[in-house]
Amino acid sequence: MDSTSQPNGNDRPPTSRSQSNTTSSNYIGKHRLTAIISQHNQQIQLIQEELDQLETLGEASLVCGQLISSVESSTDALLPVTRGPADGGWDRWFQRANQSSSSRHRRRWI
Amino acid sequence: MSVAELKEKHKAATETLNSLRERLRDRRSQLLDTDVASYAKAQGKTPVAFGPTDLVCCRILQGHTGKVYSLDWTPEKNRIVSASQDGRLIVWNALTSQKTHAIKLPCAWVMTCAFSPTGQSVACGGLDSVCSIFDLNAALDKDGNLPVSRMLTGHKGYVSCCQYVADDDTRLITGSGDQTCVLWDITTGLRTSVFGGEYQSGHTADVSSVSINGSNSRIFVSGSCDATARLWDTRVASRAVRTFYGHEGDVNPVKFFPDGNRFGTGSDDGTCRLFDIRTGHQLQVYTPHQQQQKGDSITSIPSVTSIAFSISGRLLFTSYSNGDVFVWDTLLAEVVLNLGTLQNSHEARVSCLGLSADGSALCTGSWDTSLKIWAFGGHRTVI
């Protein structure tokens, strides 16, 4: 910022340089405005790209079909009815492990 | 260019942006010709039917003396790390209920924890804005505490969540109250990439959660108090691949769907949503029945605190601030069980949920200071 030239009164033609010298807030305003405009333009570009992409992507129903087949072709230990193969390890939570160490000697960890 | 001219440009750009946003919203809603539940019902699918003793609590892990805030399983089956308000991490063998480590943290205000892929280290973070790494095999210090092996510093706000990159003990992603996500190199302690933040477009409020794609670890999703979820490619930090709108409140948990092509979100608006990453479509909204009744004021809607999918994706587990833990049939968008009302349910809200690596057990962590393990103990039909 050129701090040596001073605002000079109304007979001076309003050039951008003199305006930028008049107040510091105008100068910062220009920088901020430029940054915001640039951000907006970036977002405009991104949204435009997304709109273009949408033309080729297809409806939700197509995706729903894919989702359902992916779920139904997978095995799941927590379902009452599931595709196999079952894994013997699934039921380890119900096998009688050595109980004494866990229930008898419960200590407070302070 | 003069200020006046810039102001004109700004006004024009804002108008273009707003009208494009509206066009995008309209075009998306035109493409939403159905949701998953309507599609599945039309195909004649029926909801998963649980008997009253099918999903049971088979372990209670007690030892914390404060609210449990976070938990994570190891990739190799049975171990869990949990973080609590008591300022400790505890490492458990969930099968035997034994504690293998109780780590006193340098900063007690912990919010998140994670197990490394090999199970050799754990990570945690919280109000100190640092992600701390502990080597579980290291020698204890003179006070009998496990020392911090690495501190990941650089966030300018609290660390709300962390997750290791699959099969890589040296890389980790964090989310923060400073509105950014960071990919770290643990060996050097340096940030490899920063997603969002001051000079890049990203979240505009605190990041509350992250989830890395299990099928492609270059892709992760983040959830934020700005009510959006964003999809990121770790190779491109400058902008999100896609931003997902729809929620009407802070997005708390996010979790990738098992097939890696969709993800779920939970929010302060009381709903969970399922989004498709390739198309950006919002495939389903999961709204608890109580909220569907008219007359509920916004203050009485319970927030979603945590979510997890079963290993096939057929079940969605969701916990709420009022203590409910719903099990949803993901395809039919119906609640098929409430773990919050079963025998042995928690006595306070569940703050975190996670499935074991083989999908055979669900762990819930609660403000009642305990963790519980739930598994299927009924008659199973394998087809």
Boltz contact constraints between the chains, C-beta under 6 A:
constraints:
  - contact:
      token1: [A, 16]
      token2: [B, 2]
      max_distance: 6.0
  - contact:
      token1: [A, 26]
      token2: [B, 3]
      max_distance: 6.0
  - contact:
      token1: [A, 30]
      token2: [B, 3]
      max_distance: 6.0
  - contact:
      token1: [A, 33]
      token2: [B, 6]
      max_distance: 6.0
  - contact:
      token1: [A, 33]
      token2: [B, 10]
      max_distance: 6.0
  - contact:
      token1: [A, 37]
      token2: [B, 9]
      max_distance: 6.0
  - contact:
      token1: [A, 37]
      token2: [B, 10]
      max_distance: 6.0
  - contact:
      token1: [A, 37]
      token2: [B, 13]
      max_distance: 6.0
  - contact:
      token1: [A, 40]
      token2: [B, 13]
      max_distance: 6.0
  - contact:
      token1: [A, 40]
      token2: [B, 17]
      max_distance: 6.0
  - contact:
      token1: [A, 43]
      token2: [B, 17]
      max_distance: 6.0
  - contact:
      token1: [A, 44]
      token2: [B, 16]
      max_distance: 6.0
  - contact:
      token1: [A, 44]
      token2: [B, 17]
      max_distance: 6.0
  - contact:
      token1: [A, 47]
      token2: [B, 20]
      max_distance: 6.0
  - contact:
      token1: [A, 47]
      token2: [B, 24]
      max_distance: 6.0
  - contact:
      token1: [A, 51]
      token2: [B, 24]
      max_distance: 6.0
  - contact:
      token1: [A, 54]
      token2: [B, 27]
      max_distance: 6.0
  - contact:
      token1: [A, 57]
      token2: [B, 279]
      max_distance: 6.0
  - contact:
      token1: [A, 59]
      token2: [B, 31]
      max_distance: 6.0
  - contact:
      token1: [A, 59]
      token2: [B, 33]
      max_distance: 6.0
  - contact:
      token1: [A, 60]
      token2: [B, 32]
      max_distance: 6.0
  - contact:
      token1: [A, 60]
      token2: [B, 33]
      max_distance: 6.0
  - contact:
      token1: [A, 60]
      token2: [B, 34]
      max_distance: 6.0
  - contact:
      token1: [A, 60]
      token2: [B, 281]
      max_distance: 6.0
  - contact:
      token1: [A, 61]
      token2: [B, 33]
      max_distance: 6.0
  - contact:
      token1: [A, 61]
      token2: [B, 34]
      max_distance: 6.0
  - contact:
      token1: [A, 63]
      token2: [B, 276]
      max_distance: 6.0
  - contact:
      token1: [A, 63]
      token2: [B, 279]
      max_distance: 6.0
  - contact:
      token1: [A, 63]
      token2: [B, 281]
      max_distance: 6.0
  - contact:
      token1: [A, 64]
      token2: [B, 36]
      max_distance: 6.0
  - contact:
      token1: [A, 64]
      token2: [B, 39]
      max_distance: 6.0
  - contact:
      token1: [A, 70]
      token2: [B, 259]
      max_distance: 6.0
  - contact:
      token1: [A, 71]
      token2: [B, 312]
      max_distance: 6.0
  - contact:
      token1: [A, 71]
      token2: [B, 313]
      max_distance: 6.0
  - contact:
      token1: [A, 71]
      token2: [B, 314]
      max_distance: 6.0
  - contact:
      token1: [A, 74]
      token2: [B, 312]
      max_distance: 6.0
  - contact:
      token1: [A, 76]
      token2: [B, 310]
      max_distance: 6.0
  - contact:
      token1: [A, 76]
      token2: [B, 311]
      max_distance: 6.0
  - contact:
      token1: [A, 76]
      token2: [B, 312]
      max_distance: 6.0
  - contact:
      token1: [A, 76]
      token2: [B, 314]
      max_distance: 6.0
  - contact:
      token1: [A, 77]
      token2: [B, 359]
      max_distance: 6.0
  - contact:
      token1: [A, 77]
      token2: [B, 360]
      max_distance: 6.0
  - contact:
      token1: [A, 78]
      token2: [B, 310]
      max_distance: 6.0
  - contact:
      token1: [A, 78]
      token2: [B, 376]
      max_distance: 6.0
  - contact:
      token1: [A, 81]
      token2: [B, 381]
      max_distance: 6.0
  - contact:
      token1: [A, 83]
      token2: [B, 383]
      max_distance: 6.0
  - contact:
      token1: [A, 84]
      token2: [B, 382]
      max_distance: 6.0
  - contact:
      token1: [A, 86]
      token2: [B, 382]
      max_distance: 6.0
  - contact:
      token1: [A, 90]
      token2: [B, 360]
      max_distance: 6.0
  - contact:
      token1: [A, 93]
      token2: [B, 58]
      max_distance: 6.0
  - contact:
      token1: [A, 93]
      token2: [B, 361]
      max_distance: 6.0
  - contact:
      token1: [A, 93]
      token2: [B, 375]
      max_distance: 6.0
  - contact:
      token1: [A, 94]
      token2: [B, 377]
      max_distance: 6.0
  - contact:
      token1: [A, 97]
      token2: [B, 96]
      max_distance: 6.0
  - contact:
      token1: [A, 102]
      token2: [B, 96]
      max_distance: 6.0
  - contact:
      token1: [A, 102]
      token2: [B, 97]
      max_distance: 6.0
  - contact:
      token1: [A, 109]
      token2: [B, 63]
      max_distance: 6.0
  - contact:
      token1: [A, 109]
      token2: [B, 102]
      max_distance: 6.0
